Amino acid sequence: MDAEAIRDVFQGVGPVQIRRMFGGQGIYCDGMMFALEAGGELYLKADGQTEDRFRVLGSRPFAYTDRNGRTATMSYWLIPESALDDPDEAAELARLALTAARRTKAARKGPPPLHLSPVGKGRAQRG
């Protein structure tokens, strides 16, 4: 799928940036990757709160075979065929994907680093 077609699908979400990656393309909005294109198909970021929505829509997760012959599954789900023809549905699902991407990024940050005081000068503090 070319960049112009991808932008058409996601026109309701706002301007998107597209970057080549691993034989496919990463799709970003406001600096956040929320979708990917691989093999001519579009996949949207999902997490524990949104996977069921994609499953109900008949979607499936993106999977590939790694160098060792093992199948790896990613947290990106195939955009439903109906959303490719309906900009409102595509925008709604893209917003869900953006929200999932933001939650995932926030969860990875974790607590602030532990700063240790010199020996005998007090306790460790978060900061």
GITAPE-V927522 format. One record per pair of residues at least 24 apart in sequence whose C-alpha atoms are under 7 Angstrom apart, sorted by the first residue. I is the first residue (numbers start at 1). J is the second residue. If there is no record, write none. Layout:
i:I j:J
i:I j:J
This chain:
i:1 j:40
i:9 j:84
i:9 j:87
i:9 j:90
i:10 j:87
i:10 j:90
i:10 j:91
i:12 j:87
i:12 j:88
i:12 j:91
i:13 j:91
i:13 j:94
i:33 j:101
i:34 j:97
i:34 j:98
i:34 j:101
i:42 j:78
i:42 j:79
i:43 j:76
i:43 j:77
i:43 j:78
i:43 j:79
i:44 j:76
i:44 j:77
i:44 j:78
i:44 j:79
i:44 j:94
i:44 j:97
i:45 j:75
i:45 j:76
i:45 j:77
i:45 j:97
i:45 j:100
i:45 j:101
i:46 j:75
i:46 j:76
i:46 j:77
i:46 j:97
i:46 j:100
i:47 j:75
i:47 j:100
